[in-house]
Each structure stands twice: as C-alpha cells, then as structure tokens.
C-alpha cells in the first residue's frame, strides 16, 4: 500500500457513553495503524467533541498514526492552531496533519454568528492558513495583514521541527475550494464521481488529489454486496435526516452527491454492473460514496482513480478491525496494478 496514503475516520460521538466512546476511539486508532494507515481524520462541527483533545487520545494510543485534524476558522484563532501543532509535536515527537475546513452546516455557522458567503469563506481560509503555516515553517516572528486577519511580530514557541511540518488538506469539491488547495499546494479532497468518469489526462495539472470513499470488499462480488446490504439497509428515517441535512448545508460536495443520487443515470445498484454505491449517503449513514465488490473489481476502480491523480484516500469509519483487512487487500492489488502498468 506504499503507493497510497490511507486515512481512516474517527467514530462520531453519538449514542455512546463517554468512557465507551473513548475506548472505541482508541480501538479504531490502533486497528487503523495495524492495517497500515498513515493517519486518521478527526472531524469537527458543533455536535462533536474538540478534535484537538481527541487527537491527544489518538497519539497516546498509537506509535505512528497521524491525526488529520479538521480546522474551522470560526472555532480557533490561527495562532492557537499553530500552537496546538507545535505542542503536540513537542509532547509526542509526532506529526499532525491539517484538514482546512471552510464551511459546514449553515445552522452551525449561524449559531456562531458567521454569515460569510461560501466562496468568501475560502478567501478567509487562505489568510488563516497563511498565518498557521507561516508560524509553523519559520522560527522568525511573523507579521501579516489581510482582510480578515492581522498579526504583528508573532512568534511561535515551542518551534516546530521541519521534519514534523503538517500535511495540508482542503476540500476541492467546489471551484473556490480547488483554487484554495492549489494556492496552498495542499491536497484537494473530493467526494468522487464514479471512476469511469475520470480520464487519465486529469492527472496532469499538478494538483495533489485525495478523496473520501467507503470500501466494502470481499473475495467475490456476491459476498461484498451481501455484507454491504447487511451493514446499510434501507432506512426511511435516515433518508428524512439526509433531506434535512441538505436544507442546512451549502457544501458543494453535499449537493453534488445528492444530485447524483437523485439522477444516477447509467448507475445501477446491481453488483454485476457498477461497484459505485450511494445508498449509505442517501440513508444518512455515511458522508461519502462507497465502492462495493470483489477485491479485484474494487482494486481496478481504485486504480482508475489513481491514474487520474488520486493518491490520498480517506476511508469511512471502520466498523471493525476485520473490515480494514479487507480494505488492505484492495489497496495491495491496486498498487500491484499500478506497478504493472
């Protein structure tokens, strides 16, 4: 799997007792590391615990797994983010990645009195990231003046070793997000369309690309689809929750996937035709598309994405350690296909 950068996603803090959820978070982190993943996404919104405190738990539970921390400008000053990164590096000698989040649910933003329009939030994010990365990359005092932020002779202590500089990720599902990712030389994270819609020529623009994707794979297509339908049965309550979420989100990726789910065109849920599956997203059980099928079939779809320039894959929350072993077989085969090509 060395040809790919794999992340899992930490479990949401829903319907669990605090102590139980801490143990679940530790289990997912350890099993992700054991499966060969390099990191784990730690999400943020008004309904979730603080991602930096969760990252501390992850770092304590593992030896080399890197938290990919979602950073929302409405929650923390950029100096606080840089301070968190450098402090965790000082405590653990470990790298932390940054997932720069421009938006979120409109209700969350309204509750914080943040009425900034969608595309303008990416302009703000560029200034925010410039301060965070400027502090992390240089021991010199930083002065910056923009439309949204201003700092003067600001210095970070403890300084961050150059070897522990964070990888930076930005949502690339909208034009504004993709432009921000390019300006920051960050990995643009997308919610992918079916693999057949990507041409290999798309890999040539120099943008580092990643995606959020779920994978359910088994030795045969039939086994995989049986596992998929067992894990994600049709759920009317979930569909209503999805419709409500659509009303309170202005995220480009949410609109794009919802439109594809409403009008799938040639897509079919039949395993003999298309591995690309949106039912978990439609039923509000996942926030990304899934690939379902045999190891060989899903590996071919992953290899298609790789040929289009995608190297970083942020996987859905793993239900158990065994599922990560199935995913590992997919990426081993996809890497072999790339070497053979």
ChimeraX attribute file (.defattr): number of C-alpha atoms within 10 A of each C-alpha:
attribute: neighborCount
match mode: 1-to-1
recipient: residues
	/A:1	17
	/A:2	11
	/A:3	15
	/A:4	18
	/A:5	16
	/A:6	22
	/A:7	25
	/A:8	28
	/A:9	22
	/A:10	27
	/A:11	19
	/A:12	17
	/A:13	16
	/A:14	10
	/A:15	7
	/A:16	11
	/A:17	9
	/A:18	11
	/A:19	9
	/A:20	10
	/A:21	16
	/A:22	16
	/A:23	13
	/A:24	18
	/A:25	21
	/A:26	19
	/A:27	18
	/A:28	24
	/A:29	29
	/A:30	20
	/A:31	20
	/A:32	27
	/A:33	20
	/A:34	15
	/A:35	19
	/A:36	17
	/A:37	26
	/A:38	19
	/A:39	25
	/A:40	27
	/A:41	24
	/A:42	26
	/A:43	22
	/A:44	20
	/A:45	17
	/A:46	14
	/A:47	10
	/A:48	12
	/A:49	14
	/A:50	16
	/A:51	20
	/A:52	20
	/A:53	10
	/A:54	18
	/A:55	22
	/A:56	14
	/A:57	17
	/A:58	26
	/A:59	23
	/A:60	13
	/A:61	17
	/A:62	17
	/A:63	12
	/A:64	18
	/A:65	24
	/A:66	24
	/A:67	31
	/A:68	29
	/A:69	27
	/A:70	22
	/A:71	25
	/A:72	21
	/A:73	18
	/A:74	15
	/A:75	14
	/A:76	10
	/A:77	14
	/A:78	24
	/A:79	18
	/A:80	13
	/A:81	25
	/A:82	23
	/A:83	19
	/A:84	15
	/A:85	25
	/A:86	27
	/A:87	16
	/A:88	18
	/A:89	19
	/A:90	16
	/A:91	10
	/A:92	14
	/A:93	16
	/A:94	20
	/A:95	24
	/A:96	25
	/A:97	22
	/A:98	22
	/A:99	26
	/A:100	24
	/A:101	21
	/A:102	23
	/A:103	24
	/A:104	17
	/A:105	16
	/A:106	18
	/A:107	15
	/A:108	17
	/A:109	16
	/A:110	11
	/A:111	10
	/A:112	12
	/A:113	10
	/A:114	14
	/A:115	11
	/A:116	13
	/A:117	10
	/A:118	18
	/A:119	15
	/A:120	12
	/A:121	18
	/A:122	24
	/A:123	17
	/A:124	18
	/A:125	24
	/A:126	21
	/A:127	18
	/A:128	23
	/A:129	21
	/A:130	16
	/A:131	25
	/A:132	20
	/A:133	18
	/A:134	19
	/A:135	26
	/A:136	27
	/A:137	18
	/A:138	15
	/A:139	15
	/A:140	14
	/A:141	13
	/A:142	15
	/A:143	14
	/A:144	14
	/A:145	11
	/A:146	11
	/A:147	8
	/A:148	11
	/A:149	14
	/A:150	12
	/A:151	15
	/A:152	10
	/A:153	9
	/A:154	14
	/A:155	18
	/A:156	21
	/A:157	13
	/A:158	15
	/A:159	20
	/A:160	25
	/A:161	16
	/A:162	10
	/A:163	9
	/A:164	18
	/A:165	19
	/A:166	22
	/A:167	15
	/A:168	20
	/A:169	25
	/A:170	29
	/A:171	30
	/A:172	24
	/A:173	20
	/A:174	16
	/A:175	12
	/A:176	17
	/A:177	25
	/A:178	22
	/A:179	19
	/A:180	22
	/A:181	25
	/A:182	17
	/A:183	11
	/A:184	17
	/A:185	16
	/A:186	22
	/A:187	24
	/A:188	26
	/A:189	24
	/A:190	23
	/A:191	21
	/A:192	21
	/A:193	14
	/A:194	19
	/A:195	19
	/A:196	11
	/A:197	10
	/A:198	17
	/A:199	13
	/A:200	12
	/A:201	10
	/A:202	13
	/A:203	17
	/A:204	10
	/A:205	9
	/A:206	10
	/A:207	19
	/A:208	18
	/A:209	25
	/A:210	27
	/A:211	23
	/A:212	20
	/A:213	20
	/A:214	25
	/A:215	26
	/A:216	25
	/A:217	31
	/A:218	24
	/A:219	14
	/A:220	13
	/A:221	21
	/A:222	16
	/A:223	15
	/A:224	22
	/A:225	21
	/A:226	15
	/A:227	16
	/A:228	21
	/A:229	12
	/A:230	10
	/A:231	13
	/A:232	15
	/A:233	12
	/A:234	14
	/A:235	15
	/A:236	12
	/A:237	11
	/A:238	16
	/A:239	18
	/A:240	14
	/A:241	15
	/A:242	19
	/A:243	15
	/A:244	11
	/A:245	16
	/A:246	15
	/A:247	12
	/A:248	13
	/A:249	17
	/A:250	16
	/A:251	18
	/A:252	18
	/A:253	19
	/A:254	18
	/A:255	15
	/A:256	15
	/A:257	21
	/A:258	18
	/A:259	11
	/A:260	14
	/A:261	17
	/A:262	9
	/A:263	10
	/A:264	13
	/A:265	8
	/A:266	7
	/A:267	16
	/A:268	13
	/A:269	15
	/A:270	11
	/A:271	17
	/A:272	10
	/A:273	10
	/A:274	19
	/A:275	27
	/A:276	26
	/A:277	23
	/A:278	22
	/A:279	22
	/A:280	23
	/A:281	21
	/A:282	25
	/A:283	21
	/A:284	20
	/A:285	17
	/A:286	17
	/A:287	20
	/A:288	25
	/A:289	25
	/A:290	25
	/A:291	24
	/A:292	28
	/A:293	30
	/A:294	23
	/A:295	25
	/A:296	20
	/A:297	22
	/A:298	27
	/A:299	24
	/A:300	20
	/A:301	22
	/A:302	24
	/A:303	24
	/A:304	22
	/A:305	26
	/A:306	24
	/A:307	19
	/A:308	19
	/A:309	22
	/A:310	24
	/A:311	19
	/A:312	21
	/A:313	22
	/A:314	24
	/A:315	23
	/A:316	21
	/A:317	19
	/A:318	20
	/A:319	11
	/A:320	13
	/A:321	15
	/A:322	12
	/A:323	16
	/A:324	25
	/A:325	16
	/A:326	18
	/A:327	21
	/A:328	19
	/A:329	19
	/A:330	28
	/A:331	23
	/A:332	16
	/A:333	20
	/A:334	27
	/A:335	21
	/A:336	15
	/A:337	16
	/A:338	14
	/A:339	9
	/A:340	7
	/A:341	8
